[in-house]
Amino acid sequence: MEPLTPIETLCRIILRAREYEAQVPTDYDGGEAPENVDDEDEGELSVLDDSINTSVEEELTNALEDLAEDQLAEVLAFAWVGSGTYDAADWDEAFEAANEESNVVEELMDMPMLASVLESGMAAFDISCNGIGDLS
């Protein structure tokens, strides 16, 4: 299968998605500590601070928004195959359903582990980022 979206573009999206998903732990000072916290850790909860990734989020959103509609649908279909929503054998059905989605960018941005599911979906078609940029 030859993707509609250049492989370099798919790999750049995966790289940005990885950066977007990378969160920095920070101490949480509100609320009460859960009951199962050891006494020495009491009052110090580690949570994820997503405010650091604002520029990466914008870069990822822009990369997705720059795609043509069929390319954007392809990215979503790859993510669905990678997440197990569709099998690789059901590609045409996944691609058609992705074309019918009203807000693909938002769906992709809200998808947990976007980078991993995109890589898995591409791997189902023997497409890889090996040897391309920083992803090798």
The first five atom37 places (N, CA, C, CB, O) and aatype in JSON, in Angstrom:
{
  "aatype": [12, 6, 14, 10, 16, 14, 9, 6, 16, 10, 4, 1, 9, 9, 10, 1, 0, 1, 6, 18, 6, 0, 5, 19, 14, 16, 3, 18, 3, 7, 7, 6, 0, 14, 6, 2, 19, 3, 3, 6, 3, 6, 7, 6, 10, 15, 19, 10, 3, 3, 15, 9, 2, 16, 15, 19, 6, 6, 6, 10, 16, 2, 0, 10, 6, 3, 10, 0, 6, 3, 5, 10, 0, 6, 19, 10, 0, 13, 0, 17, 19, 7, 15, 7, 16, 18, 3, 0, 0, 3, 17, 3, 6, 0, 13, 6, 0, 0, 2, 6, 6, 15, 2, 19, 19, 6, 6, 10, 12, 3, 12, 14, 12, 10, 0, 15, 19, 10, 6, 15, 7, 12, 0, 0, 13, 3, 9, 15, 4, 2, 7, 9, 7, 3, 10, 15],
  "atom_mask": [
    [1, 1, 1, 1, 1],
    [1, 1, 1, 1, 1],
    [1, 1, 1, 1, 1],
    [1, 1, 1, 1, 1],
    [1, 1, 1, 1, 1],
    [1, 1, 1, 1, 1],
    [1, 1, 1, 1, 1],
    [1, 1, 1, 1, 1],
    [1, 1, 1, 1, 1],
    [1, 1, 1, 1, 1],
    [1, 1, 1, 1, 1],
    [1, 1, 1, 1, 1],
    [1, 1, 1, 1, 1],
    [1, 1, 1, 1, 1],
    [1, 1, 1, 1, 1],
    [1, 1, 1, 1, 1],
    [1, 1, 1, 1, 1],
    [1, 1, 1, 1, 1],
    [1, 1, 1, 1, 1],
    [1, 1, 1, 1, 1],
    [1, 1, 1, 1, 1],
    [1, 1, 1, 1, 1],
    [1, 1, 1, 1, 1],
    [1, 1, 1, 1, 1],
    [1, 1, 1, 1, 1],
    [1, 1, 1, 1, 1],
    [1, 1, 1, 1, 1],
    [1, 1, 1, 1, 1],
    [1, 1, 1, 1, 1],
    [1, 1, 1, 0, 1],
    [1, 1, 1, 0, 1],
    [1, 1, 1, 1, 1],
    [1, 1, 1, 1, 1],
    [1, 1, 1, 1, 1],
    [1, 1, 1, 1, 1],
    [1, 1, 1, 1, 1],
    [1, 1, 1, 1, 1],
    [1, 1, 1, 1, 1],
    [1, 1, 1, 1, 1],
    [1, 1, 1, 1, 1],
    [1, 1, 1, 1, 1],
    [1, 1, 1, 1, 1],
    [1, 1, 1, 0, 1],
    [1, 1, 1, 1, 1],
    [1, 1, 1, 1, 1],
    [1, 1, 1, 1, 1],
    [1, 1, 1, 1, 1],
    [1, 1, 1, 1, 1],
    [1, 1, 1, 1, 1],
    [1, 1, 1, 1, 1],
    [1, 1, 1, 1, 1],
    [1, 1, 1, 1, 1],
    [1, 1, 1, 1, 1],
    [1, 1, 1, 1, 1],
    [1, 1, 1, 1, 1],
    [1, 1, 1, 1, 1],
    [1, 1, 1, 1, 1],
    [1, 1, 1, 1, 1],
    [1, 1, 1, 1, 1],
    [1, 1, 1, 1, 1],
    [1, 1, 1, 1, 1],
    [1, 1, 1, 1, 1],
    [1, 1, 1, 1, 1],
    [1, 1, 1, 1, 1],
    [1, 1, 1, 1, 1],
    [1, 1, 1, 1, 1],
    [1, 1, 1, 1, 1],
    [1, 1, 1, 1, 1],
    [1, 1, 1, 1, 1],
    [1, 1, 1, 1, 1],
    [1, 1, 1, 1, 1],
    [1, 1, 1, 1, 1],
    [1, 1, 1, 1, 1],
    [1, 1, 1, 1, 1],
    [1, 1, 1, 1, 1],
    [1, 1, 1, 1, 1],
    [1, 1, 1, 1, 1],
    [1, 1, 1, 1, 1],
    [1, 1, 1, 1, 1],
    [1, 1, 1, 1, 1],
    [1, 1, 1, 1, 1],
    [1, 1, 1, 0, 1],
    [1, 1, 1, 1, 1],
    [1, 1, 1, 0, 1],
    [1, 1, 1, 1, 1],
    [1, 1, 1, 1, 1],
    [1, 1, 1, 1, 1],
    [1, 1, 1, 1, 1],
    [1, 1, 1, 1, 1],
    [1, 1, 1, 1, 1],
    [1, 1, 1, 1, 1],
    [1, 1, 1, 1, 1],
    [1, 1, 1, 1, 1],
    [1, 1, 1, 1, 1],
    [1, 1, 1, 1, 1],
    [1, 1, 1, 1, 1],
    [1, 1, 1, 1, 1],
    [1, 1, 1, 1, 1],
    [1, 1, 1, 1, 1],
    [1, 1, 1, 1, 1],
    [1, 1, 1, 1, 1],
    [1, 1, 1, 1, 1],
    [1, 1, 1, 1, 1],
    [1, 1, 1, 1, 1],
    [1, 1, 1, 1, 1],
    [1, 1, 1, 1, 1],
    [1, 1, 1, 1, 1],
    [1, 1, 1, 1, 1],
    [1, 1, 1, 1, 1],
    [1, 1, 1, 1, 1],
    [1, 1, 1, 1, 1],
    [1, 1, 1, 1, 1],
    [1, 1, 1, 1, 1],
    [1, 1, 1, 1, 1],
    [1, 1, 1, 1, 1],
    [1, 1, 1, 1, 1],
    [1, 1, 1, 1, 1],
    [1, 1, 1, 1, 1],
    [1, 1, 1, 1, 1],
    [1, 1, 1, 1, 1],
    [1, 1, 1, 0, 1],
    [1, 1, 1, 1, 1],
    [1, 1, 1, 1, 1],
    [1, 1, 1, 1, 1],
    [1, 1, 1, 1, 1],
    [1, 1, 1, 1, 1],
    [1, 1, 1, 1, 1],
    [1, 1, 1, 1, 1],
    [1, 1, 1, 1, 1],
    [1, 1, 1, 1, 1],
    [1, 1, 1, 0, 1],
    [1, 1, 1, 1, 1],
    [1, 1, 1, 0, 1],
    [1, 1, 1, 1, 1],
    [1, 1, 1, 1, 1],
    [1, 1, 1, 1, 1]
  ],
  "atom_positions": [
    [[0.85, -1.19, 0.0], [0.0, 0.0, 0.0], [0.89, 1.24, 0.0], [-0.96, 0.0, 1.23], [1.81, 1.36, 0.81]],
    [[0.6, 2.14, -0.89], [1.29, 3.43, -0.95], [0.36, 4.48, -0.33], [1.69, 3.82, -2.43], [-0.72, 4.74, -0.88]],
    [[0.76, 5.08, 0.8], [-0.13, 6.05, 1.45], [-0.31, 7.32, 0.62], [0.4, 6.41, 2.83], [0.57, 7.7, -0.15]],
    [[-1.45, 7.97, 0.79], [-1.72, 9.25, 0.15], [-0.85, 10.35, 0.75], [-3.2, 9.62, 0.28], [-0.43, 11.28, 0.06]],
    [[-0.59, 10.22, 2.03], [0.19, 11.19, 2.77], [1.66, 10.79, 2.68], [-0.27, 11.28, 4.26], [1.99, 9.63, 2.92]],
    [[2.56, 11.72, 2.35], [3.98, 11.37, 2.32], [4.43, 10.76, 3.65], [4.84, 12.61, 1.98], [4.02, 11.22, 4.72]],
    [[5.26, 9.75, 3.58], [5.72, 9.06, 4.78], [6.43, 10.04, 5.72], [6.65, 7.89, 4.42], [6.29, 9.94, 6.94]],
    [[7.18, 10.97, 5.16], [7.88, 11.96, 5.98], [6.88, 12.77, 6.79], [8.74, 12.89, 5.1], [7.13, 13.1, 7.95]],
    [[5.74, 13.1, 6.19], [4.71, 13.86, 6.89], [4.09, 13.02, 8.0], [3.63, 14.33, 5.91], [3.88, 13.51, 9.11]],
    [[3.79, 11.76, 7.7], [3.24, 10.86, 8.72], [4.22, 10.74, 9.9], [2.95, 9.46, 8.11], [3.8, 10.76, 11.06]],
    [[5.49, 10.61, 9.59], [6.49, 10.46, 10.64], [6.65, 11.74, 11.45], [7.83, 10.07, 10.03], [6.87, 11.68, 12.66]],
    [[6.53, 12.89, 10.8], [6.59, 14.17, 11.53], [5.4, 14.29, 12.47], [6.62, 15.36, 10.54], [5.54, 14.79, 13.59]],
    [[4.23, 13.83, 12.04], [3.04, 13.85, 12.89], [3.26, 12.93, 14.1], [1.79, 13.4, 12.09], [2.9, 13.28, 15.22]],
    [[3.85, 11.77, 13.86], [4.13, 10.84, 14.96], [5.1, 11.47, 15.95], [4.69, 9.51, 14.42], [4.91, 11.37, 17.16]],
    [[6.14, 12.1, 15.44], [7.12, 12.76, 16.3], [6.47, 13.85, 17.14], [8.26, 13.35, 15.46], [6.7, 13.92, 18.34]],
    [[5.66, 14.68, 16.52], [4.97, 15.75, 17.25], [3.98, 15.16, 18.25], [4.23, 16.7, 16.26], [3.83, 15.69, 19.35]],
    [[3.31, 14.08, 17.89], [2.37, 13.43, 18.81], [3.11, 12.88, 20.02], [1.6, 12.29, 18.1], [2.6, 12.96, 21.14]],
    [[4.3, 12.33, 19.82], [5.1, 11.86, 20.95], [5.46, 13.01, 21.88], [6.39, 11.17, 20.46], [5.35, 12.9, 23.1]],
    [[5.88, 14.11, 21.28], [6.24, 15.27, 22.08], [5.02, 15.81, 22.82], [6.85, 16.37, 21.19], [5.11, 16.22, 23.98]],
    [[3.89, 15.8, 22.15], [2.65, 16.29, 22.76], [2.23, 15.42, 23.94], [1.52, 16.34, 21.71], [1.75, 15.91, 24.96]],
    [[2.43, 14.12, 23.78], [2.03, 13.17, 24.83], [2.99, 13.18, 26.02], [1.94, 11.77, 24.26], [2.63, 12.78, 27.12]],
    [[4.22, 13.65, 25.79], [5.21, 13.69, 26.86], [4.81, 14.78, 27.85], [6.65, 13.94, 26.3], [4.77, 15.96, 27.5]],
    [[4.54, 14.39, 29.03], [4.1, 15.32, 30.07], [5.15, 15.38, 31.17], [2.71, 14.9, 30.64], [5.88, 14.41, 31.38]],
    [[5.22, 16.47, 31.85], [6.19, 16.66, 32.93], [5.48, 16.53, 34.27], [6.9, 18.03, 32.81], [4.51, 17.25, 34.52]],
    [[5.94, 15.61, 35.15], [5.31, 15.5, 36.47], [5.52, 16.78, 37.28], [5.87, 14.28, 37.25], [6.57, 17.42, 37.19]],
    [[4.54, 17.11, 38.04], [4.63, 18.28, 38.92], [3.9, 17.96, 40.21], [4.04, 19.57, 38.23], [3.05, 17.06, 40.24]],
    [[4.21, 18.66, 41.28], [3.52, 18.43, 42.55], [2.16, 19.08, 42.53], [4.35, 18.95, 43.73], [2.01, 20.21, 42.07]],
    [[1.18, 18.37, 43.04], [-0.19, 18.86, 43.11], [-0.44, 19.31, 44.53], [-1.22, 17.78, 42.66], [-0.22, 18.54, 45.47]],
    [[-0.89, 20.53, 44.71], [-1.05, 21.02, 46.07], [-2.51, 21.19, 46.47], [-0.34, 22.33, 46.22], [-2.79, 21.77, 47.52]],
    [[-3.42, 20.72, 45.69], [-4.84, 20.87, 46.03], [-5.46, 19.52, 46.34], [0.0, 0.0, 0.0], [-4.97, 18.49, 45.89]],
    [[-6.51, 19.55, 47.09], [-7.23, 18.31, 47.4], [-6.52, 17.49, 48.45], [0.0, 0.0, 0.0], [-5.48, 17.9, 48.98]],
    [[-7.08, 16.35, 48.75], [-6.51, 15.48, 49.77], [-5.77, 14.34, 49.13], [-7.59, 14.96, 50.7], [-6.1, 13.91, 48.02]],
    [[-4.77, 13.83, 49.82], [-4.03, 12.68, 49.34], [-4.92, 11.44, 49.42], [-2.72, 12.47, 50.16], [-5.71, 11.33, 50.35]],
    [[-4.8, 10.53, 48.48], [-5.58, 9.3, 48.55], [-5.19, 8.48, 49.78], [-5.37, 8.46, 47.28], [-4.1, 8.64, 50.32]],
    [[-6.09, 7.61, 50.22], [-5.88, 6.85, 51.44], [-4.72, 5.88, 51.34], [-7.12, 6.1, 51.79], [-4.11, 5.55, 52.36]],
    [[-4.38, 5.42, 50.15], [-3.34, 4.4, 50.02], [-1.94, 5.0, 49.85], [-3.65, 3.5, 48.85], [-1.02, 4.28, 49.45]],
    [[-1.75, 6.28, 50.12], [-0.44, 6.91, 50.01], [0.33, 6.68, 51.3], [-0.58, 8.44, 49.71], [-0.22, 6.82, 52.39]],
    [[1.62, 6.32, 51.18], [2.47, 6.12, 52.35], [2.6, 7.44, 53.11], [3.88, 5.59, 51.95], [2.48, 8.51, 52.51]],
    [[2.83, 7.36, 54.43], [2.94, 8.56, 55.25], [4.01, 9.51, 54.74], [3.24, 8.18, 56.69], [3.83, 10.73, 54.77]],
    [[5.15, 8.96, 54.27], [6.22, 9.82, 53.82], [5.87, 10.58, 52.54], [7.47, 9.01, 53.6], [6.44, 11.63, 52.26]],
    [[4.94, 10.05, 51.76], [4.53, 10.7, 50.53], [3.26, 11.54, 50.69], [4.32, 9.67, 49.46], [2.81, 12.2, 49.75]],
    [[2.69, 11.5, 51.89], [1.4, 12.15, 52.09], [1.47, 13.64, 51.74], [0.94, 11.96, 53.53], [2.4, 14.34, 52.14]],
    [[0.5, 14.08, 51.02], [0.41, 15.48, 50.65], [1.15, 15.83, 49.38], [0.0, 0.0, 0.0], [1.01, 16.94, 48.87]],
    [[1.93, 14.9, 48.84], [2.65, 15.15, 47.6], [2.14, 14.19, 46.53], [4.17, 14.99, 47.8], [2.55, 13.03, 46.47]],
    [[1.28, 14.68, 45.71], [0.78, 13.88, 44.61], [1.43, 14.34, 43.32], [-0.76, 13.96, 44.51], [1.63, 15.53, 43.11]],
    [[1.77, 13.4, 42.49], [2.36, 13.76, 41.21], [1.25, 13.73, 40.16], [3.52, 12.79, 40.83], [0.53, 12.74, 40.04]],
    [[1.12, 14.81, 39.42], [0.13, 14.89, 38.36], [0.83, 15.37, 37.1], [-1.05, 15.84, 38.74], [2.0, 15.75, 37.14]],
    [[0.13, 15.34, 36.0], [0.71, 15.76, 34.75], [0.38, 17.21, 34.46], [0.23, 14.87, 33.61], [-0.76, 17.64, 34.61]],
    [[1.37, 17.94, 34.07], [1.21, 19.35, 33.74], [1.27, 19.49, 32.23], [2.29, 20.23, 34.43], [2.34, 19.37, 31.64]],
    [[0.13, 19.74, 31.6], [0.1, 19.8, 30.15], [0.28, 21.21, 29.61], [-1.2, 19.23, 29.65], [0.24, 21.41, 28.39]],
    [[0.47, 22.18, 30.47], [0.63, 23.55, 30.0], [1.96, 23.76, 29.28], [0.51, 24.52, 31.17], [2.08, 24.69, 28.48]],
    [[2.94, 22.94, 29.55], [4.25, 23.06, 28.93], [4.19, 22.82, 27.43], [5.24, 22.1, 29.58], [4.96, 23.4, 26.67]],
    [[3.28, 21.97, 26.98], [3.25, 21.52, 25.6], [2.39, 22.36, 24.68], [2.78, 20.13, 25.56], [1.96, 21.87, 23.63]],
    [[2.12, 23.59, 25.03], [1.26, 24.43, 24.21], [1.8, 24.58, 22.79], [1.11, 25.79, 24.85], [1.03, 24.45, 21.83]],
    [[3.08, 24.86, 22.63], [3.63, 25.05, 21.28], [3.64, 23.75, 20.5], [5.04, 25.63, 21.36], [3.39, 23.76, 19.3]],
    [[3.93, 22.63, 21.16], [3.91, 21.34, 20.49], [2.49, 20.98, 20.07], [4.5, 20.24, 21.4], [2.27, 20.44, 18.98]],
    [[1.53, 21.3, 20.93], [0.12, 21.06, 20.59], [-0.25, 21.87, 19.35], [-0.8, 21.43, 21.78], [-0.93, 21.36, 18.45]],
    [[0.18, 23.11, 19.29], [-0.11, 23.95, 18.12], [0.56, 23.4, 16.87], [0.36, 25.39, 18.37], [-0.05, 23.38, 15.8]],
    [[1.82, 22.93, 16.99], [2.53, 22.36, 15.86], [1.82, 21.11, 15.34], [3.97, 22.02, 16.24], [1.66, 20.94, 14.13]],
    [[1.38, 20.25, 16.25], [0.68, 19.04, 15.85], [-0.65, 19.38, 15.2], [0.46, 18.12, 17.06], [-0.99, 18.83, 14.15]],
    [[-1.39, 20.28, 15.8], [-2.68, 20.7, 15.22], [-2.47, 21.29, 13.83], [-3.38, 21.73, 16.14], [-3.2, 20.96, 12.9]],
    [[-1.46, 22.16, 13.69], [-1.19, 22.77, 12.38], [-0.78, 21.73, 11.35], [-0.1, 23.83, 12.51], [-1.2, 21.81, 10.2]],
    [[0.04, 20.75, 11.75], [0.45, 19.7, 10.83], [-0.76, 18.91, 10.33], [1.46, 18.75, 11.51], [-0.84, 18.56, 9.16]],
    [[-1.69, 18.65, 11.23], [-2.9, 17.93, 10.83], [-3.8, 18.8, 9.95], [-3.68, 17.46, 12.07], [-4.34, 18.33, 8.95]],
    [[-3.95, 20.05, 10.33], [-4.83, 20.95, 9.56], [-4.28, 21.25, 8.17], [-5.03, 22.25, 10.32], [-5.04, 21.61, 7.27]],
    [[-2.97, 21.1, 7.98], [-2.35, 21.35, 6.68], [-2.59, 20.22, 5.69], [-0.86, 21.57, 6.85], [-2.33, 20.37, 4.49]],
    [[-3.08, 19.08, 6.17], [-3.32, 17.94, 5.29], [-4.59, 18.15, 4.47], [-3.42, 16.65, 6.11], [-5.53, 18.82, 4.92]],
    [[-4.61, 17.57, 3.28], [-5.83, 17.54, 2.49], [-6.83, 16.63, 3.19], [-5.54, 17.04, 1.02], [-6.45, 15.8, 4.02]],
    [[-8.1, 16.76, 2.86], [-9.15, 15.98, 3.54], [-8.91, 14.48, 3.44], [-10.51, 16.31, 2.95], [-9.09, 13.76, 4.42]],
    [[-8.51, 13.99, 2.25], [-8.29, 12.55, 2.11], [-7.06, 12.09, 2.9], [-8.12, 12.2, 0.63], [-7.04, 10.97, 3.39]],
    [[-6.06, 12.96, 3.02], [-4.89, 12.61, 3.82], [-5.23, 12.58, 5.31], [-3.76, 13.61, 3.56], [-4.76, 11.71, 6.04]],
    [[-6.04, 13.52, 5.73], [-6.47, 13.56, 7.13], [-7.29, 12.32, 7.46], [-7.28, 14.85, 7.41], [-7.13, 11.73, 8.53]],
    [[-8.17, 11.94, 6.56], [-8.96, 10.72, 6.74], [-8.04, 9.5, 6.81], [-9.99, 10.55, 5.6], [-8.28, 8.57, 7.58]],
    [[-6.99, 9.52, 6.0], [-6.04, 8.4, 6.01], [-5.34, 8.3, 7.37], [-5.0, 8.58, 4.89], [-5.18, 7.2, 7.9]],
    [[-4.92, 9.43, 7.93], [-4.27, 9.43, 9.24], [-5.21, 8.85, 10.29], [-3.83, 10.86, 9.63], [-4.8, 8.04, 11.12]],
    [[-6.47, 9.27, 10.27], [-7.44, 8.74, 11.22], [-7.66, 7.25, 11.01], [-8.77, 9.49, 11.1], [-7.75, 6.49, 11.97]],
    [[-7.75, 6.83, 9.76], [-7.92, 5.4, 9.48], [-6.72, 4.59, 9.97], [-8.14, 5.17, 7.96], [-6.89, 3.51, 10.53]],
    [[-5.5, 5.11, 9.77], [-4.31, 4.43, 10.31], [-4.41, 4.32, 11.83], [-3.02, 5.2, 9.91], [-4.09, 3.28, 12.4]],
    [[-4.85, 5.39, 12.48], [-4.98, 5.37, 13.94], [-6.03, 4.34, 14.37], [-5.36, 6.77, 14.47], [-5.83, 3.63, 15.35]],
    [[-7.12, 4.27, 13.64], [-8.16, 3.28, 13.98], [-7.65, 1.86, 13.79], [-9.4, 3.51, 13.13], [-7.95, 0.98, 14.6]],
    [[-6.9, 1.61, 12.74], [-6.32, 0.27, 12.53], [-5.34, -0.02, 13.66], [-5.61, 0.17, 11.13], [-5.33, -1.12, 14.21]],
    [[-4.52, 0.96, 14.0], [-3.54, 0.77, 15.07], [-4.15, 0.55, 16.43], [0.0, 0.0, 0.0], [-3.57, -0.12, 17.28]],
    [[-5.32, 1.12, 16.65], [-5.98, 0.96, 17.95], [-6.88, -0.27, 18.0], [-6.79, 2.19, 18.29], [-7.42, -0.62, 19.05]],
    [[-7.04, -0.93, 16.86], [-7.87, -2.14, 16.82], [-9.33, -1.88, 16.52], [0.0, 0.0, 0.0], [-10.13, -2.82, 16.54]],
    [[-9.7, -0.64, 16.25], [-11.09, -0.34, 15.9], [-11.45, -1.02, 14.58], [-11.3, 1.19, 15.79], [-12.57, -1.51, 14.4]],
    [[-10.5, -1.05, 13.67], [-10.63, -1.75, 12.39], [-9.41, -2.64, 12.2], [-10.79, -0.74, 11.2], [-8.34, -2.36, 12.73]],
    [[-9.59, -3.71, 11.43], [-8.48, -4.55, 11.02], [-7.9, -3.99, 9.73], [-8.91, -6.02, 10.83], [-8.57, -3.26, 9.0]],
    [[-6.65, -4.33, 9.45], [-6.02, -3.88, 8.22], [-6.82, -4.35, 7.0], [-4.57, -4.4, 8.13], [-6.88, -3.65, 5.99]],
    [[-7.43, -5.52, 7.1], [-8.23, -6.05, 5.99], [-9.47, -5.2, 5.73], [-8.64, -7.49, 6.28], [-10.06, -5.28, 4.65]],
    [[-9.88, -4.4, 6.7], [-11.06, -3.54, 6.57], [-10.67, -2.1, 6.25], [-11.9, -3.59, 7.87], [-11.4, -1.17, 6.59]],
    [[-9.52, -1.91, 5.61], [-9.01, -0.57, 5.33], [-10.03, 0.31, 4.6], [-7.75, -0.67, 4.51], [-10.26, 1.45, 4.99]],
    [[-10.64, -0.23, 3.55], [-11.59, 0.58, 2.77], [-12.73, 1.09, 3.65], [-12.16, -0.23, 1.6], [-13.15, 2.25, 3.53]],
    [[-13.22, 0.24, 4.53], [-14.29, 0.63, 5.45], [-13.8, 1.69, 6.44], [-14.82, -0.6, 6.2], [-14.52, 2.65, 6.73]],
    [[-12.59, 1.51, 6.97], [-12.02, 2.48, 7.92], [-11.82, 3.82, 7.24], [-10.68, 1.96, 8.49], [-12.14, 4.86, 7.81]],
    [[-11.28, 3.8, 6.03], [-11.02, 5.04, 5.3], [-12.33, 5.76, 4.96], [-10.23, 4.75, 4.01], [-12.41, 6.98, 5.07]],
    [[-13.33, 5.0, 4.56], [-14.64, 5.6, 4.25], [-15.26, 6.22, 5.5], [-15.6, 4.53, 3.66], [-15.78, 7.34, 5.45]],
    [[-15.19, 5.51, 6.62], [-15.74, 6.04, 7.88], [-14.98, 7.29, 8.3], [-15.69, 4.96, 9.0], [-15.58, 8.25, 8.79]],
    [[-13.66, 7.3, 8.12], [-12.85, 8.47, 8.49], [-13.22, 9.66, 7.61], [-11.35, 8.15, 8.36], [-13.21, 10.8, 8.08]],
    [[-13.53, 9.41, 6.35], [-13.95, 10.49, 5.45], [-15.27, 11.11, 5.87], [-14.06, 9.97, 4.03], [-15.55, 12.26, 5.55]],
    [[-16.08, 10.35, 6.59], [-17.39, 10.84, 7.02], [-17.35, 11.58, 8.36], [-18.36, 9.68, 7.13], [-18.33, 12.19, 8.76]],
    [[-16.19, 11.52, 9.05], [-16.05, 12.2, 10.34], [-16.1, 13.71, 10.14], [-14.73, 11.8, 11.03], [-15.55, 14.24, 9.17]],
    [[-16.76, 14.39, 11.05], [-16.92, 15.84, 10.9], [-15.73, 16.63, 11.44], [-18.18, 16.29, 11.61], [-15.42, 17.69, 10.88]],
    [[-15.07, 16.17, 12.48], [-13.94, 16.92, 13.03], [-12.78, 15.97, 13.3], [-14.35, 17.67, 14.33], [-12.53, 15.57, 14.44]],
    [[-12.08, 15.62, 12.25], [-11.0, 14.63, 12.33], [-9.84, 15.13, 13.2], [-10.5, 14.28, 10.93], [-9.29, 14.38, 14.0]],
    [[-9.48, 16.4, 13.04], [-8.36, 16.93, 13.82], [-8.64, 16.81, 15.31], [-8.09, 18.41, 13.43], [-7.78, 16.37, 16.08]],
    [[-9.83, 17.2, 15.73], [-10.18, 17.11, 17.14], [-10.16, 15.67, 17.62], [-11.57, 17.73, 17.39], [-9.68, 15.38, 18.72]],
    [[-10.69, 14.76, 16.81], [-10.68, 13.35, 17.2], [-9.26, 12.83, 17.36], [-11.43, 12.51, 16.15], [-8.97, 12.09, 18.31]],
    [[-8.37, 13.2, 16.44], [-6.98, 12.77, 16.55], [-6.3, 13.38, 17.77], [-6.22, 13.14, 15.28], [-5.57, 12.69, 18.48]],
    [[-6.53, 14.65, 18.01], [-5.9, 15.32, 19.15], [-6.37, 14.74, 20.48], [-6.2, 16.82, 19.1], [-5.63, 14.77, 21.47]],
    [[-7.59, 14.23, 20.52], [-8.13, 13.65, 21.74], [-7.8, 12.17, 21.9], [-9.62, 13.85, 21.78], [-8.11, 11.57, 22.93]],
    [[-7.18, 11.58, 20.88], [-6.92, 10.14, 20.9], [-5.75, 9.82, 21.83], [-6.62, 9.63, 19.47], [-4.66, 10.35, 21.67]],
    [[-5.99, 8.94, 22.81], [-4.89, 8.52, 23.69], [-3.82, 7.78, 22.89], [-5.42, 7.63, 24.84], [-4.13, 6.97, 22.02]],
    [[-2.57, 8.05, 23.2], [-1.43, 7.36, 22.59], [-1.44, 7.46, 21.07], [-1.43, 5.9, 23.01], [-1.2, 6.48, 20.37]],
    [[-1.72, 8.65, 20.56], [-1.82, 8.86, 19.12], [-0.58, 8.37, 18.38], [-2.04, 10.34, 18.84], [-0.7, 7.68, 17.37]],
    [[0.59, 8.72, 18.87], [1.82, 8.31, 18.18], [1.9, 6.79, 18.05], [3.06, 8.83, 18.93], [2.22, 6.27, 16.98]],
    [[1.61, 6.09, 19.12], [1.7, 4.62, 19.11], [0.67, 3.98, 18.19], [1.53, 4.08, 20.51], [0.99, 3.05, 17.45]],
    [[-0.56, 4.48, 18.23], [-1.58, 3.86, 17.4], [-1.35, 4.18, 15.91], [-2.98, 4.34, 17.82], [-1.66, 3.36, 15.05]],
    [[-0.8, 5.36, 15.62], [-0.45, 5.67, 14.23], [0.66, 4.74, 13.74], [-0.02, 7.13, 14.09], [0.58, 4.2, 12.64]],
    [[1.68, 4.58, 14.56], [2.77, 3.67, 14.19], [2.27, 2.25, 13.98], [3.86, 3.68, 15.26], [2.66, 1.58, 13.03]],
    [[1.4, 1.79, 14.87], [0.85, 0.44, 14.75], [0.0, 0.29, 13.49], [0.01, 0.09, 15.99], [0.07, -0.72, 12.79]],
    [[-0.8, 1.31, 13.21], [-1.64, 1.28, 12.02], [-0.81, 1.26, 10.75], [0.0, 0.0, 0.0], [-1.13, 0.53, 9.81]],
    [[0.24, 2.05, 10.72], [1.13, 2.06, 9.56], [1.86, 0.72, 9.44], [2.14, 3.21, 9.66], [2.04, 0.2, 8.34]],
    [[2.29, 0.17, 10.57], [3.01, -1.11, 10.56], [2.14, -2.24, 10.0], [3.47, -1.47, 11.98], [2.66, -3.19, 9.42]],
    [[0.83, -2.14, 10.18], [-0.08, -3.15, 9.64], [0.01, -3.22, 8.11], [-1.52, -2.85, 10.07], [-0.4, -4.2, 7.5]],
    [[0.54, -2.15, 7.51], [0.7, -2.09, 6.05], [2.18, -2.04, 5.67], [-0.04, -0.87, 5.48], [2.53, -1.61, 4.57]],
    [[3.04, -2.47, 6.58], [4.49, -2.48, 6.37], [5.04, -1.1, 6.03], [4.84, -3.45, 5.27], [5.96, -0.96, 5.22]],
    [[4.46, -0.07, 6.66], [4.95, 1.3, 6.5], [5.61, 1.67, 7.82], [3.79, 2.32, 6.11], [5.03, 1.48, 8.89]],
    [[6.82, 2.19, 7.74], [7.57, 2.47, 8.95], [8.33, 3.78, 8.82], [8.53, 1.33, 9.26], [8.58, 4.27, 7.72]],
    [[8.67, 4.34, 9.96], [9.46, 5.57, 10.01], [10.94, 5.28, 10.18], [8.97, 6.47, 11.15], [11.73, 6.21, 10.35]],
    [[11.33, 4.02, 10.14], [12.74, 3.68, 10.29], [13.56, 4.38, 9.21], [12.94, 2.16, 10.22], [13.23, 4.32, 8.02]],
    [[14.62, 5.03, 9.65], [15.5, 5.72, 8.72], [15.03, 7.09, 8.29], [0.0, 0.0, 0.0], [15.66, 7.71, 7.43]],
    [[13.92, 7.56, 8.87], [13.39, 8.87, 8.5], [13.57, 9.82, 9.67], [11.91, 8.77, 8.09], [12.93, 9.66, 10.71]],
    [[14.42, 10.8, 9.5], [14.61, 11.85, 10.49], [14.96, 11.32, 11.87], [0.0, 0.0, 0.0], [15.75, 10.39, 12.01]],
    [[14.35, 11.93, 12.89], [14.63, 11.61, 14.28], [13.96, 10.33, 14.75], [14.2, 12.74, 15.15], [14.16, 9.91, 15.89]],
    [[13.17, 9.7, 13.9], [12.41, 8.53, 14.35], [13.14, 7.22, 14.11], [11.08, 8.48, 13.65], [12.63, 6.16, 14.48]],
    [[14.31, 7.26, 13.52], [15.03, 6.02, 13.21], [15.61, 5.37, 14.44], [16.13, 6.29, 12.21], [16.24, 4.32, 14.34]]
  ]
}
